Amino acid sequence: MQTYKAVFVDYVRKELKRDGRDLEPELLKQLSEADRQEYRSLLPVSWISPELGGRLLEAFGPVLFPTAVDPVFEIGRGQARNDMTGIYRILLKVATVPMVINRAATLFGTYHKTGTASLEHVDGEKRGAFFINEYPDLSDGIRRTVGGYIMGLLELTGVKEIKVHLNDSNPNAWRWDISWN
């Protein structure tokens, strides 16, 4: 089922050409013929299956971030930095972490046809949990990029000692535990 918007492809294509290098040929070698054809035709507004999204992210990560502990997580982290430019970057410096994460939860439906996102946070606490509910086929790759995206957003707010941990024990309620200082 086509439930995931391929917004990450624009960021990935920019990253593949960073520093004047063209890493796309290396990436294409990592994909099956069918996935190569899909990738070539994708636009950021294209709807794809979470399985295809996961396969693409798993191929992109090691090419873009070969020395990272979790290259797929780094795609999400980099995409947050890429997406939040101009006025958004200024607003992130004055917004509270719960406001930022809650806004990300609100926007979830723009990029996913399945599932709902929410934030659980107690006022005054420097921790919370981000949930994606009712999306059992959300691929591991997408779940890892969500964690990276959260990390990237929090870094842009200026908070320190950020921890983002995925608890994937319940596929009907994916949970990222978040803390910061």
C-alpha contacts under 8 A as a table, 3 or more apart, distances in Angstrom:
res1	aa1	res2	aa2	distance
1	M	48	I	7.52
1	M	49	S	5.40
1	M	50	P	7.97
2	Q	47	W	5.33
2	Q	48	I	4.43
2	Q	49	S	4.31
2	Q	50	P	7.37
2	Q	113	K	8.00
3	T	47	W	6.11
3	T	48	I	6.08
3	T	49	S	5.66
3	T	50	P	6.73
3	T	112	H	5.44
3	T	113	K	4.71
3	T	114	T	5.99
4	Y	47	W	5.39
4	Y	48	I	5.22
4	Y	49	S	5.84
4	Y	50	P	5.76
4	Y	53	G	7.40
4	Y	111	Y	6.06
4	Y	112	H	4.80
4	Y	113	K	6.62
5	K	44	P	6.89
5	K	45	V	5.99
5	K	46	S	5.63
5	K	47	W	4.48
5	K	48	I	6.13
5	K	111	Y	4.99
5	K	112	H	6.22
6	A	9	V	5.90
6	A	42	L	7.22
6	A	43	L	6.85
6	A	44	P	4.90
6	A	45	V	6.19
6	A	46	S	5.57
6	A	47	W	6.15
6	A	48	I	6.55
6	A	53	G	7.25
7	V	10	D	6.29
7	V	11	Y	7.62
7	V	43	L	7.55
7	V	44	P	4.04
7	V	45	V	6.26
7	V	46	S	7.76
7	V	111	Y	7.71
8	F	11	Y	5.33
8	F	12	V	6.13
8	F	44	P	6.72
8	F	79	Q	7.12
9	V	12	V	4.92
9	V	13	R	5.93
9	V	42	L	7.36
9	V	43	L	7.10
9	V	44	P	5.92
10	D	13	R	5.24
10	D	14	K	6.38
10	D	43	L	7.52
10	D	44	P	5.97
11	Y	14	K	5.24
11	Y	15	E	6.24
11	Y	79	Q	6.23
11	Y	82	N	7.01
12	V	15	E	4.97
12	V	16	L	6.02
12	V	60	F	7.47
12	V	75	I	7.86
13	R	16	L	5.08
13	R	17	K	6.73
13	R	24	E	7.80
14	K	17	K	5.48
14	K	18	R	6.36
15	E	18	R	4.94
15	E	64	L	6.95
16	L	21	R	7.30
16	L	22	D	5.86
16	L	23	L	4.89
16	L	24	E	5.73
16	L	64	L	6.72
17	K	20	G	5.74
17	K	21	R	5.18
17	K	22	D	4.67
17	K	23	L	6.29
17	K	24	E	7.57
18	R	21	R	5.91
18	R	22	D	7.46
22	D	25	P	7.28
23	L	26	E	5.39
23	L	27	L	6.39
23	L	63	V	7.28
23	L	64	L	7.91
24	E	27	L	4.93
24	E	28	L	6.10
25	P	28	L	5.14
25	P	29	K	6.47
26	E	29	K	5.38
26	E	30	Q	7.00
26	E	63	V	7.12
27	L	30	Q	5.35
27	L	31	L	7.06
27	L	59	A	6.67
27	L	60	F	6.32
27	L	63	V	6.22
28	L	31	L	5.38
28	L	36	R	6.25
29	K	32	S	7.85
30	Q	59	A	5.82
31	L	34	A	7.90
31	L	35	D	5.72
31	L	36	R	5.70
31	L	56	L	7.57
31	L	59	A	6.75
32	S	35	D	5.18
32	S	36	R	6.08
33	E	36	R	5.03
33	E	37	Q	6.31
34	A	37	Q	5.24
34	A	38	E	6.35
35	D	38	E	4.94
35	D	39	Y	5.97
35	D	52	L	7.47
35	D	56	L	7.60
36	R	39	Y	5.08
36	R	40	R	6.15
37	Q	40	R	5.28
37	Q	41	S	6.50
38	E	41	S	5.36
38	E	42	L	6.22
39	Y	42	L	5.26
39	Y	56	L	7.89
42	L	46	S	5.99
43	L	46	S	5.19
48	I	52	L	6.62
48	I	53	G	6.73
49	S	52	L	5.32
49	S	53	G	6.27
50	P	53	G	4.86
50	P	54	G	5.96
50	P	137	D	6.94
50	P	138	L	5.74
50	P	139	S	5.66
50	P	142	I	7.33
51	E	54	G	5.09
51	E	55	R	6.25
51	E	137	D	7.85
51	E	138	L	7.69
51	E	139	S	5.91
52	L	55	R	5.08
52	L	56	L	6.13
53	G	56	L	5.21
53	G	57	L	6.12
53	G	139	S	7.70
53	G	141	G	7.51
53	G	142	I	6.96
54	G	57	L	5.13
54	G	58	E	6.07
54	G	139	S	5.48
54	G	140	D	6.58
54	G	141	G	4.47
54	G	142	I	5.69
55	R	58	E	5.11
55	R	59	A	6.29
55	R	141	G	7.31
56	L	59	A	5.11
56	L	60	F	6.02
57	L	60	F	4.97
57	L	61	G	5.91
57	L	72	V	6.13
57	L	75	I	7.84
57	L	141	G	5.97
57	L	142	I	7.43
58	E	61	G	5.60
58	E	62	P	7.36
58	E	72	V	6.25
58	E	141	G	6.21
59	A	62	P	6.50
59	A	63	V	7.07
60	F	63	V	5.41
60	F	64	L	6.08
60	F	72	V	7.52
61	G	64	L	5.30
61	G	65	F	5.70
61	G	66	P	7.30
61	G	70	D	7.89
61	G	71	P	4.40
61	G	72	V	4.64
61	G	73	F	7.99
61	G	74	E	7.34
61	G	75	I	6.42
62	P	65	F	5.21
62	P	66	P	4.55
62	P	67	T	7.79
62	P	68	A	7.95
62	P	71	P	5.53
62	P	72	V	7.56
63	V	66	P	5.70
64	L	71	P	7.42
64	L	75	I	8.00
65	F	68	A	5.53
65	F	71	P	5.20
65	F	74	E	7.09
66	P	71	P	6.78
67	T	71	P	7.68
68	A	71	P	5.15
68	A	74	E	7.38
70	D	73	F	5.41
70	D	74	E	6.57
71	P	74	E	4.98
71	P	75	I	6.56
72	V	75	I	5.17
72	V	76	G	6.97
72	V	141	G	6.42
72	V	144	R	6.23
72	V	145	T	5.89
72	V	148	G	7.96
73	F	76	G	5.41
73	F	77	R	6.42
73	F	144	R	4.95
73	F	145	T	4.67
73	F	146	V	7.56
73	F	147	G	6.44
73	F	148	G	4.52
73	F	149	Y	7.75
74	E	77	R	4.84
74	E	78	G	5.92
74	E	145	T	7.12
74	E	148	G	5.79
75	I	78	G	5.17
75	I	79	Q	5.98
75	I	145	T	6.10
75	I	148	G	6.90
75	I	149	Y	7.90
76	G	79	Q	5.03
76	G	80	A	6.31
76	G	144	R	7.51
76	G	145	T	4.07
76	G	146	V	6.03
76	G	147	G	7.00
76	G	148	G	4.28
76	G	149	Y	4.22
76	G	150	I	7.84
76	G	152	G	7.35
77	R	80	A	5.38
77	R	81	R	6.72
77	R	145	T	7.18
77	R	147	G	7.83
77	R	148	G	4.16
77	R	149	Y	4.48
77	R	150	I	7.19
77	R	151	M	6.04
77	R	152	G	4.35
77	R	153	L	7.63
78	G	81	R	5.17
78	G	82	N	6.11
78	G	148	G	7.77
78	G	149	Y	7.39
78	G	152	G	6.75
79	Q	82	N	4.82
79	Q	83	D	5.90
79	Q	149	Y	6.66
79	Q	152	G	7.82
80	A	83	D	5.16
80	A	84	M	6.05
80	A	149	Y	5.21
80	A	150	I	7.73
80	A	152	G	5.24
80	A	153	L	5.80
81	R	84	M	5.41
81	R	85	T	7.30
81	R	152	G	6.16
81	R	153	L	7.20
81	R	156	L	7.40
82	N	85	T	6.67
84	M	88	Y	5.31
84	M	89	R	5.38
85	T	88	Y	5.55
85	T	89	R	5.14
86	G	89	R	5.59
86	G	90	I	6.87
87	I	90	I	5.13
87	I	91	L	6.21
88	Y	91	L	5.04
88	Y	92	L	6.16
89	R	92	L	5.16
89	R	93	K	6.75
89	R	156	L	7.00
90	I	93	K	5.42
90	I	94	V	7.17
91	L	94	V	5.44
91	L	95	A	6.06
92	L	95	A	5.16
92	L	96	T	7.81
92	L	100	V	7.22
92	L	153	L	7.96
92	L	156	L	6.23
92	L	157	T	4.91
93	K	156	L	6.87
93	K	157	T	4.72
93	K	158	G	6.46
94	V	157	T	7.31
95	A	99	M	6.28
95	A	100	V	6.57
95	A	157	T	7.11
96	T	99	M	5.22
96	T	100	V	6.40
96	T	157	T	7.56
97	V	100	V	5.13
97	V	101	I	6.18
97	V	154	L	6.58
97	V	157	T	6.97
98	P	101	I	5.21
98	P	102	N	5.79
98	P	119	L	7.77
98	P	121	H	7.02
99	M	102	N	5.14
99	M	103	R	6.12
100	V	103	R	5.19
100	V	104	A	6.38
100	V	153	L	7.48
100	V	154	L	7.96
101	I	104	A	4.95
101	I	105	A	6.28
101	I	119	L	6.90
101	I	130	F	7.61
101	I	150	I	7.29
101	I	153	L	7.92
102	N	105	A	4.99
102	N	106	T	6.25
102	N	118	S	6.81
102	N	119	L	5.71
103	R	106	T	4.93
103	R	107	L	6.26
104	A	107	L	5.16
104	A	108	F	6.28
105	A	108	F	5.19
105	A	116	T	7.87
105	A	117	A	4.83
105	A	118	S	5.18
105	A	119	L	6.74
105	A	130	F	7.71
106	T	109	G	7.00
106	T	117	A	7.00
106	T	118	S	7.42
107	L	110	T	5.47
107	L	111	Y	7.36
108	F	111	Y	5.62
108	F	112	H	6.21
108	F	116	T	7.02
108	F	117	A	6.18
109	G	112	H	5.03
109	G	113	K	6.23
109	G	114	T	7.65
109	G	115	G	7.69
109	G	116	T	6.81
109	G	117	A	7.89
110	T	113	K	7.61
112	H	115	G	7.14
114	T	134	E	7.20
114	T	135	Y	5.89
115	G	132	I	6.34
115	G	133	N	5.31
115	G	134	E	4.67
115	G	135	Y	4.69
116	T	131	F	7.98
116	T	132	I	5.52
116	T	133	N	5.27
116	T	134	E	6.74
116	T	135	Y	7.79
117	A	130	F	7.22
117	A	131	F	5.37
117	A	132	I	4.39
117	A	133	N	6.26
118	S	130	F	5.88
118	S	131	F	5.24
118	S	132	I	6.69
119	L	128	G	7.15
119	L	129	A	5.78
119	L	130	F	4.62
119	L	131	F	6.24
120	E	128	G	5.52
120	E	129	A	5.08
120	E	130	F	6.39
120	E	131	F	7.84
121	H	125	E	7.26
121	H	127	R	6.81
121	H	128	G	4.55
121	H	129	A	6.65
122	V	125	E	5.64
122	V	127	R	7.93
122	V	128	G	7.18
125	E	128	G	7.60
126	K	179	S	5.70
126	K	180	W	5.58
126	K	181	N	6.38
127	R	177	D	7.52
127	R	178	I	5.40
127	R	179	S	4.05
127	R	180	W	6.35
128	G	177	D	6.08
128	G	178	I	5.29
128	G	179	S	6.49
129	A	175	R	6.45
129	A	176	W	5.45
129	A	177	D	4.52
129	A	178	I	5.65
130	F	175	R	5.73
130	F	176	W	5.09
130	F	177	D	6.62
130	F	178	I	7.46
131	F	173	A	6.19
131	F	174	W	5.54
131	F	175	R	4.62
131	F	176	W	6.46
132	I	135	Y	6.91
132	I	172	N	7.78
132	I	173	A	5.60
132	I	174	W	5.12
132	I	175	R	6.66
133	N	136	P	7.97
133	N	171	P	7.92
133	N	172	N	5.27
133	N	173	A	4.30
133	N	174	W	6.30
134	E	171	P	7.68
134	E	172	N	4.73
134	E	173	A	6.46
135	Y	138	L	5.69
135	Y	171	P	7.02
135	Y	172	N	6.00
135	Y	173	A	7.67
136	P	171	P	4.67
136	P	172	N	5.30
136	P	173	A	7.99
137	D	171	P	7.68
138	L	142	I	6.58
138	L	143	R	6.80
139	S	142	I	5.33
139	S	143	R	6.27
140	D	143	R	5.03
140	D	144	R	6.18
141	G	144	R	5.18
141	G	145	T	6.33
142	I	145	T	5.07
142	I	146	V	6.20
143	R	146	V	5.12
143	R	147	G	6.53
143	R	166	L	7.90
144	R	147	G	5.15
144	R	148	G	6.37
144	R	166	L	7.79
145	T	148	G	4.87
145	T	149	Y	5.96
146	V	149	Y	4.99
146	V	150	I	6.23
147	G	150	I	5.19
147	G	151	M	6.27
147	G	164	V	6.26
147	G	165	H	7.30
147	G	166	L	6.93
147	G	176	W	6.90
148	G	151	M	4.97
148	G	152	G	6.09
149	Y	152	G	5.01
149	Y	153	L	6.15
150	I	153	L	5.16
150	I	154	L	6.23
150	I	164	V	7.43
151	M	154	L	5.25
151	M	155	E	6.18
151	M	162	I	6.99
151	M	163	K	7.50
151	M	164	V	6.48
152	G	155	E	5.11
152	G	156	L	6.37
153	L	156	L	5.18
153	L	157	T	6.65
154	L	157	T	5.14
154	L	158	G	6.88
154	L	159	V	6.43
154	L	162	I	7.24
155	E	158	G	5.41
155	E	159	V	6.17
155	E	160	K	7.27
155	E	162	I	7.60
156	L	159	V	7.81
159	V	162	I	7.16
159	V	180	W	6.37
159	V	181	N	5.86
160	K	180	W	5.91
160	K	181	N	5.12
161	E	179	S	7.71
161	E	180	W	5.25
161	E	181	N	5.53
162	I	178	I	7.33
162	I	179	S	5.70
162	I	180	W	4.35
162	I	181	N	6.91
163	K	177	D	7.79
163	K	178	I	5.58
163	K	179	S	5.21
163	K	180	W	6.38
164	V	176	W	6.26
164	V	177	D	5.71
164	V	178	I	4.66
164	V	179	S	6.81
165	H	176	W	5.30
165	H	177	D	5.14
165	H	178	I	6.57
166	L	174	W	7.58
166	L	175	R	5.85
166	L	176	W	4.37
166	L	177	D	6.42
167	N	170	N	7.77
167	N	174	W	6.55
167	N	175	R	5.17
167	N	176	W	5.97
167	N	177	D	7.35
168	D	171	P	6.40
168	D	173	A	7.94
168	D	174	W	5.38
168	D	175	R	6.45
169	S	174	W	7.47
170	N	173	A	5.35
170	N	174	W	5.99
171	P	174	W	5.67
